[in-house]
Structure formats: structure tokens, C-alpha cells
Amino acid sequence: MIDWTELKGMIASLATKIAGKPDLRWAVVLSADPLTIRLDADTEPIVGTPSTLVAGLRTGDRVWVAVQNRRVTILGRARGAPPPRSGTLTVPTGTLGQVGTTGVYASTITTTVPAVAPPGHVLMVDALETGSGYGAISMSSTTPGLTSTTVRLRFTQPGSNSAQSVRLLWRIIPTTD
């Protein structure tokens, strides 16, 4: 015959032991100051500030965490190169069309940048070189993707409809209040 009282006691003892064990999970840093993370598969950041054994965390870092008794401790950062924060691209302007009767010519350039601006950051694009003449660019939109950001730029140039190559500097920078 089974002693149900003894079996219940063993189950309760195992449950207590399991409840005290840490759950190891991956997370992403949403903000370095104040430190905020979101556990993988969660849609919202954790409530409160996690403890950390890792210095120099940045927004977007992948971290390995221990969750124990509703407390979260960051144990380490994923290895590998951090995502790029800046770079240069050379893109063709394509065919330039006249803007009204002003003698100004323009085209829309669509290109991709090999990084996504994480929460609390923005993508900035500046022209380093605008070909052989005078020209200017302005960003008209960005569309975040899973592994890249598609950027639409407006290139304008006075007095010439010659297609050019434009050298761009892109940067991911933190936003300020």
C-alpha cells in the first residue's frame, strides 16, 4: 500500500528545491542607464533594475541572466563583435529630375544600412561627398527591418541633372531629452 502522506511530503520537498534553483535565460539590454532589460520571448521589460556582474553594458547588448525568486542578475554578455554604430556607404543618385522650373534637380535614393537603431537611439545620415558638383541630402524616412535599416534620402543639386555618386556617413546615436 502507498503511503500518500510520505509521497506528498517528498513532492513538496522537491517543489521547494526546484523553486529555489535559478532559471538561466537570454535577454537584451533596452537601456544602460537606468539598466533595463527584456527577457527573450517576453514583450515587456522586466519590472525593476536587475543586478549585474558585467560592466560597460550598452543598449542592444545580448546578456545571459539568472532569474531566481523574482530577482534577475546579469551574469555575462554574449561574445562576438558588437553591432556597428557607424560606417560609410557610396550610393548612386540615379536619374535626377527637375524640381518645377527652379533649375534644381533631385532624386530619391533608397539604400540599406547594416544596423538597426536600438531603443533610445536614432539613425543619422550625412553626406561626406556629393560627387563633382554642389549637392545636398536629407533623410526622408527609415524603415526598421530585422537585420538592416532601409533609408530613403532626397538628393538635390542645383543647375545640373548629371547622375552622381554620393558618399554617406551613417551613425547610430543616442537620443537626448
C-alpha positions as CSV (number, residue, x, y, z in Angstrom):
1,M,0.0,0.0,0.0
2,I,1.2,3.5,-0.9
3,D,1.8,6.0,2.0
4,W,0.2,9.1,0.4
5,T,1.4,11.4,3.2
6,E,5.0,10.4,2.7
7,L,4.6,10.8,-1.1
8,K,3.1,14.3,-0.7
9,G,6.0,15.3,1.6
10,M,8.5,14.2,-1.0
11,I,6.7,16.1,-3.8
12,A,6.6,19.2,-1.6
13,S,10.3,18.9,-0.8
14,L,11.2,18.6,-4.5
15,A,9.0,21.6,-5.4
16,T,10.8,23.7,-2.8
17,K,14.2,22.7,-4.1
18,I,13.1,23.4,-7.7
19,A,11.6,26.8,-6.8
20,G,15.0,27.8,-5.3
21,K,17.0,27.0,-8.5
22,P,17.9,29.8,-10.9
23,D,16.3,29.9,-14.3
24,L,19.0,30.8,-16.9
25,R,17.8,32.9,-19.8
26,W,18.9,35.3,-22.6
27,A,17.8,38.9,-22.6
28,V,18.6,42.2,-24.4
29,V,19.6,45.5,-22.8
30,L,17.0,48.1,-23.6
31,S,18.7,50.9,-21.6
32,A,22.1,51.1,-19.9
33,D,21.1,54.0,-17.6
34,P,18.9,53.1,-15.8
35,L,19.6,49.5,-16.6
36,T,16.6,47.9,-18.2
37,I,16.4,44.5,-19.9
38,R,13.8,42.4,-21.7
39,L,13.9,38.6,-21.4
40,D,13.7,36.7,-24.7
41,A,10.1,35.7,-25.5
42,D,8.7,38.5,-23.3
43,T,7.0,41.5,-24.8
44,E,7.7,43.9,-21.9
45,P,10.9,44.8,-20.0
46,I,11.3,43.3,-16.5
47,V,10.0,45.3,-13.6
48,G,12.8,46.8,-11.6
49,T,16.5,47.1,-12.1
50,P,18.5,43.9,-12.4
51,S,21.7,43.2,-10.6
52,T,24.7,42.8,-12.8
53,L,28.2,41.2,-12.7
54,V,29.1,42.9,-16.1
55,A,30.5,46.4,-16.5
56,G,30.0,48.6,-19.6
57,L,26.7,47.3,-20.8
58,R,25.2,49.1,-23.8
59,T,21.8,49.3,-25.3
60,G,21.3,46.4,-27.6
61,D,23.8,44.0,-25.8
62,R,22.7,40.4,-25.5
63,V,23.1,39.2,-21.9
64,W,22.8,35.9,-20.1
65,V,20.8,36.2,-16.9
66,A,19.8,34.2,-13.9
67,V,16.2,34.6,-12.6
68,Q,15.8,33.3,-9.1
69,N,12.9,34.1,-6.7
70,R,11.8,37.0,-8.9
71,R,15.3,38.5,-8.8
72,V,17.3,39.0,-12.0
73,T,21.1,39.0,-12.2
74,I,23.1,39.6,-15.4
75,L,25.8,37.0,-15.5
76,G,27.5,37.8,-18.8
77,R,27.4,39.4,-22.2
78,A,27.2,37.5,-25.5
79,R,30.6,37.2,-27.2
80,G,31.2,38.4,-30.7
81,A,31.6,41.8,-32.2
82,P,29.1,44.4,-31.2
83,P,26.8,45.7,-33.9
84,P,28.3,48.5,-36.0
85,R,27.5,52.0,-34.8
86,S,28.7,53.9,-37.8
87,G,30.1,53.5,-41.3
88,T,30.2,54.9,-44.8
89,L,28.4,54.0,-48.0
90,T,28.8,55.1,-51.6
91,V,25.5,55.1,-53.5
92,P,24.4,56.4,-57.0
93,T,21.9,59.2,-57.1
94,G,20.2,57.7,-60.2
95,T,18.4,59.9,-62.7
96,L,17.8,63.4,-61.5
97,G,14.6,65.1,-62.4
98,Q,14.0,68.9,-62.4
99,V,12.0,70.3,-59.5
100,G,9.5,72.7,-61.0
101,T,11.1,75.5,-63.0
102,T,13.7,76.3,-60.4
103,G,16.8,74.8,-62.0
104,V,17.2,72.4,-59.1
105,Y,17.3,68.7,-59.8
106,A,16.6,65.9,-57.4
107,S,16.2,62.2,-56.9
108,T,15.2,59.8,-54.1
109,I,17.9,57.3,-53.1
110,T,16.9,54.1,-51.3
111,T,19.7,52.2,-49.6
112,T,20.3,50.0,-46.6
113,V,22.5,50.5,-43.5
114,P,23.8,47.3,-41.9
115,A,22.5,48.1,-38.4
116,V,19.2,48.8,-36.6
117,A,18.9,51.7,-34.2
118,P,18.0,50.1,-30.8
119,P,15.5,51.7,-28.5
120,G,16.7,55.1,-27.3
121,H,18.8,55.7,-30.4
122,V,18.3,57.2,-33.9
123,L,20.0,56.8,-37.2
124,M,21.6,59.9,-38.7
125,V,22.9,60.1,-42.3
126,D,25.2,62.9,-43.5
127,A,26.8,63.5,-46.9
128,L,30.6,63.3,-46.9
129,E,30.9,63.8,-50.7
130,T,28.2,64.8,-53.2
131,G,30.0,64.0,-56.4
132,S,31.5,66.6,-58.8
133,G,29.1,69.4,-58.1
134,Y,27.1,71.0,-55.3
135,G,24.5,68.8,-53.8
136,A,22.7,68.1,-50.5
137,I,20.9,65.2,-49.0
138,S,18.1,65.0,-46.5
139,M,16.7,61.9,-44.9
140,S,13.0,61.4,-45.8
141,S,12.4,58.1,-43.9
142,T,13.7,55.0,-42.3
143,T,12.0,51.7,-42.1
144,P,13.4,49.3,-39.4
145,G,14.0,45.8,-40.5
146,L,15.1,42.6,-38.8
147,T,18.7,42.8,-39.8
148,S,19.1,46.1,-41.6
149,T,17.5,49.6,-41.9
150,T,16.2,50.8,-45.2
151,V,16.9,54.5,-45.6
152,R,15.2,56.9,-48.1
153,L,17.2,60.0,-48.9
154,R,16.5,63.0,-51.0
155,F,19.4,64.3,-53.1
156,T,19.2,67.8,-54.6
157,Q,21.6,69.5,-56.9
158,P,21.4,73.0,-58.4
159,G,22.0,73.6,-62.1
160,S,22.8,70.0,-63.3
161,N,20.9,66.8,-63.9
162,S,24.1,64.7,-64.0
163,A,23.9,61.5,-62.1
164,Q,26.4,61.4,-59.2
165,S,27.7,59.0,-56.6
166,V,27.2,60.2,-53.1
167,R,29.4,59.1,-50.2
168,L,27.4,58.9,-47.0
169,L,28.3,58.7,-43.3
170,W,25.7,56.9,-41.2
171,R,25.7,56.9,-37.4
172,I,23.6,55.4,-34.6
173,I,23.5,57.9,-31.8
174,P,21.6,58.1,-28.5
175,T,18.6,60.4,-28.3
176,T,18.6,63.1,-25.6
177,D,15.7,64.6,-23.7
